[in-house]
């Protein structure tokens, strides 16, 4: 079985048996996919251990694509491994980061993964901790009502958007299968969908790449997160947040 859900942001209450009773019939061969903003690798030190160990004890394998709210410095320190035909960061034996531009064969179906998104909550800037005026700027923003800012390498990482090499990997992966997959798992949506909403409605290089995928690829369903809602955009594109859906 393969299930999917949306952004967790480090809160994994939804995986408790009372909220997700289906896990009683699941084993480590079954998979739960989080569509980005996983948040289980956030501090990059021992503070994450309790959470990661608890996730490893779940009866299923937990896999995730990355979002714009991940600690990429910490995530990239985990070993890269092959898993079901694609590359993963192995956070724990059964807690896996599905790397960008990969195709995984799960239960006889192809899953294309392309995590990442552009942060929208940075209107007041990204602060540099080693800047001479860091403390002053931070104090000013903390006094500002509803300030929206991030701190580089503490709450924001430039790797939230794919690199040139990751786009190249994605194209090579899709070329290898003739741009035919069964499922697409991303964090943000193609431009045409992203611009439908009142929030997160800026096009960028990633949404434009995903728009190309939408137009060129053949697929059954596309599941994504990022926009904090649970709804079917149309018969093929599913936006997930707290909801858990069975994919296979």
Secondary structure, DSSP 8 states (H G I E B T S, - for coil): -EEEE---TT--GGGSTTT-GGGGG--TTSEEEEES---SS-SSSGGGHHHHHHHHTSSSEEEEE--SSS-HHHHTTS-EEEETTEEEEEEETTEEEE-TTEEEEETTEEEEEE-----SS-TT-EE-TTSTTHHHHHHHHHHSTT---EEBTTTB-GGGS--HHHHHHHHHHHHHTTTB-SEEEESS--HHHHTTSSSS----HHHHHHHHHHHH-B-SEEEE-SS---EESSSSEEE-SS-EEE--
